[in-house]
């Protein structure tokens, strides 16, 4: 399970500003953020399937993936969903062309995917969202459809609107994200407030698990938020920040990567 907020073409001269949490079983091995060997991809990596949940290239392509929560579906599928991100980043196709090609395939468990570059962003789900170009705006996405107002999505949207966007509107493109913005985003992504019982979605899991998974940051004995990320791209460069959370360690591990032409 994961959650993402995307300010798409909402900030002057900064078309992509994205923050996300990746939730996964603690025992599943993954590699930290970095430049991939023999590839233009910059991302973390799932060491089991060798895909990723969020990635970009230095040419301005980017993609983010969330699983679609459907516990009743346990059948085997041909390919890992994390390979969708790498497939797009390694391709020469436009966001819409890639999404349209993917919509005709049936080799994956349920997913939500946003693929983009600096000019276009397209959202797709194989559980109910056809390839749809995004207009400029603020979007949140978790483990249902992008059109479903889950409480954690609405909470993230509200906090980003009130706490992050005013700071970003006062910042300059072509430069790293200001420290006060970064600290505010980390604070929001660490939000552990759970939804009220009567507001929980009904996705087929137990009410107790719906409750545990209803916060922006998730922590259970075996499963929880493993990585928090901030990604921004514009025509001058990019910045990609990642915090890795390890339950037995008091402080997360921070990794930064970025390049600016100025």
C-alpha positions in Angstrom: 0.0 0.0 0.0 1.2 3.5 -0.8 0.1 7.1 -1.0 1.2 10.0 -3.3 0.5 13.7 -3.6 1.3 15.3 -7.0 1.3 19.0 -7.8 1.1 18.8 -11.5 1.8 22.0 -13.5 0.5 23.9 -10.5 3.7 25.7 -9.4 5.4 28.4 -11.7 8.1 26.8 -13.8 8.1 23.6 -11.7 5.8 21.2 -13.5 6.4 18.2 -11.2 6.4 18.3 -7.4 5.6 14.9 -5.9 5.7 13.4 -2.4 5.0 9.8 -1.5 5.1 7.0 1.0 5.9 3.4 0.0 4.4 0.8 2.3 5.7 -2.8 2.2 6.5 -5.8 4.4 9.6 -5.1 6.3 11.1 -8.4 5.3 11.0 -7.7 1.6 14.4 -6.5 0.5 14.9 -3.3 -1.4 17.8 -1.1 -2.6 17.9 2.6 -1.8 17.6 5.5 -4.2 20.3 5.9 -6.7 21.3 5.9 -10.4 20.8 2.4 -11.9 23.8 0.7 -13.6 23.6 0.8 -17.4 20.4 2.8 -17.3 19.1 6.3 -17.2 16.8 5.5 -14.3 17.1 7.2 -10.9 15.0 5.3 -8.3 15.0 2.9 -5.4 14.5 -0.8 -6.4 12.6 -3.8 -5.2 15.2 -6.6 -4.9 12.6 -9.3 -5.4 11.1 -8.3 -8.8 13.7 -5.7 -9.7 11.0 -3.0 -10.4 10.3 0.2 -8.5 7.4 2.2 -7.1 8.7 5.7 -8.0 11.3 6.7 -10.5 12.6 9.2 -13.0 15.2 9.7 -15.7 17.5 12.7 -16.2 15.6 13.4 -19.5 12.5 14.4 -17.5 10.4 11.2 -17.6 8.9 10.1 -14.3 6.3 7.6 -13.0 4.7 6.5 -9.7 2.8 3.3 -9.0 0.5 2.1 -6.2 -1.1 -1.3 -5.8 -4.9 -1.5 -6.0 -6.2 -3.1 -2.8 -8.1 -6.3 -3.6 -7.3 -9.0 -1.1 -9.8 -11.4 -2.7 -7.5 -11.6 -5.7 -4.7 -14.0 -5.0 -4.1 -15.6 -8.5 -0.7 -15.5 -10.0 0.2 -12.9 -12.6 2.7 -12.9 -15.3 4.7 -9.8 -14.3 5.4 -7.7 -11.2 3.6 -4.4 -11.2 6.9 -2.6 -10.3 8.2 -3.4 -13.8 5.5 -1.0 -15.2 7.5 2.0 -14.0 10.8 0.7 -15.4 9.1 -0.2 -18.7 7.9 3.3 -19.1 11.2 5.0 -18.0 13.1 2.8 -20.4 10.7 3.4 -23.3 10.7 6.0 -26.1 6.9 6.4 -26.0 4.9 9.4 -24.8 3.0 9.1 -21.5 -0.4 8.7 -23.3 0.9 6.2 -25.9 2.5 4.0 -23.1 -0.8 4.1 -21.1 -2.9 3.2 -24.1 -0.6 0.2 -24.9 -0.7 -0.9 -21.3 -4.5 -0.6 -21.1 -4.8 -3.5 -23.6 -2.7 -5.9 -21.4 -4.0 -8.2 -18.7 -0.8 -9.5 -17.2 -0.8 -7.6 -13.9 -2.6 -7.6 -10.5 -4.5 -4.4 -9.7 -2.6 -1.2 -10.0 -2.7 2.6 -10.3 0.0 4.2 -12.4 0.8 7.8 -13.3 3.4 8.3 -16.1 4.7 11.7 -17.2 7.3 14.0 -18.6 7.5 17.8 -18.3 4.6 18.3 -20.7 2.1 15.6 -20.0 1.0 13.3 -17.2 -1.4 10.4 -17.6 -3.2 8.3 -15.0 -4.3 4.7 -15.6 -5.7 1.9 -13.4 -6.5 -1.6 -14.7 -9.4 -1.6 -12.1 -11.4 1.2 -13.5 -9.5 4.3 -14.7 -8.8 4.4 -18.5 -5.8 6.4 -19.7 -6.6 9.9 -18.7 -4.5 13.1 -19.1 -4.2 15.1 -15.9 -5.1 18.8 -16.0 -3.0 21.1 -13.8 -3.8 20.6 -10.2 -3.1 18.8 -6.9 -3.8 15.1 -7.0 -3.7 12.4 -4.3 -3.6 8.7 -5.0 -3.5 5.7 -2.7 -4.7 2.1 -3.2 -8.2 2.7 -4.7 -9.0 4.7 -7.8 -7.8 8.3 -8.0 -11.4 9.4 -8.0 -12.2 7.7 -4.7 -11.9 10.1 -1.7 -10.3 7.9 0.9 -9.8 9.8 4.3 -6.0 9.5 4.1 -6.1 11.0 0.6 -8.3 13.9 1.7 -6.1 14.5 4.7 -3.0 14.5 2.6 -4.6 16.9 0.1 -5.7 19.3 2.8 -2.3 19.3 4.5 -0.4 19.9 1.3 -2.8 22.6 0.3 -2.5 24.4 3.6 1.2 23.8 4.6 3.2 23.0 1.5 1.8 24.9 -1.5 2.1 28.4 0.0 5.8 27.7 0.8 6.4 26.3 -2.7 4.7 29.3 -4.4 7.2 31.5 -2.7 10.2 29.4 -3.8 12.2 29.7 -7.0 12.3 27.0 -9.7 15.7 25.8 -11.0 16.9 25.4 -7.4 16.7 22.7 -4.8 13.5 22.6 -2.7 13.9 25.0 0.3 14.7 23.3 3.6 11.5 24.6 5.3 9.5 22.9 2.5 11.4 19.6 2.8 10.9 19.5 6.6 7.2 20.3 6.2 6.8 17.5 3.7 8.6 15.0 5.9 6.4 16.0 8.8 3.2 15.5 6.7 4.4 12.1 5.4 5.0 11.0 9.0 1.3 11.7 9.9 0.0 8.7 11.8 -3.5 9.9 12.6 -6.0 7.2 11.6 -9.4 7.8 10.1 -12.7 7.5 12.1 -14.3 4.1 11.9 -17.4 5.4 10.0 -15.1 7.0 7.3 -13.0 3.9 6.5 -13.2 2.5 3.0 -14.5 -1.1 2.5 -11.9 -2.9 0.5 -12.6 -6.4 1.7 -10.1 -6.6 4.5 -11.0 -6.7 8.2 -12.1 -3.4 9.9 -9.0 -3.6 12.2 -6.7 -3.6 9.1 -8.7 -0.9 7.4 -8.0 1.2 10.5 -4.3 0.4 10.6 -3.9 1.3 6.9 -5.9 4.5 7.1 -3.1 6.8 8.2 -0.6 8.5 5.9 2.3 6.8 7.7 1.7 3.1 8.5 3.4 1.1 11.2 2.5 -2.5 12.2 4.7 -5.3 13.6 5.5 -6.7 10.1 4.3 -4.1 7.6 4.5 -0.4 7.2 5.9 2.7 5.6 9.4 1.8 4.4 10.3 4.8 2.2 9.2 8.5 2.1 10.2 10.5 -1.0 10.2 14.0 -2.5 10.6 14.4 -6.3 10.7 17.7 -8.2 11.5 18.2 -11.9 11.7 21.3 -14.1 13.6 22.4 -17.2 16.7 23.3 -15.2 17.1 20.0 -13.3 15.7 17.7 -10.7 15.9 16.8 -7.0 15.0 13.5 -5.5 15.0 12.9 -1.8 14.4 9.6 0.0 14.0 8.7 3.7 14.3 5.0 4.5 12.4 4.0 7.7 13.7 1.0 9.6 11.5 0.0 12.6 14.4 -0.8 15.0 16.3 2.4 14.1 15.2 5.7 15.8 16.2 7.9 12.8 15.4 7.3 9.1 18.3 7.2 6.6 18.2 10.2 4.2 19.5 10.0 0.6 19.7 12.9 -1.8 20.3 13.0 -5.5 19.9 15.9 -7.9 21.3 18.0 -10.7 20.7 21.6 -11.7 22.0 23.3 -14.8 22.2 26.7 -13.1 
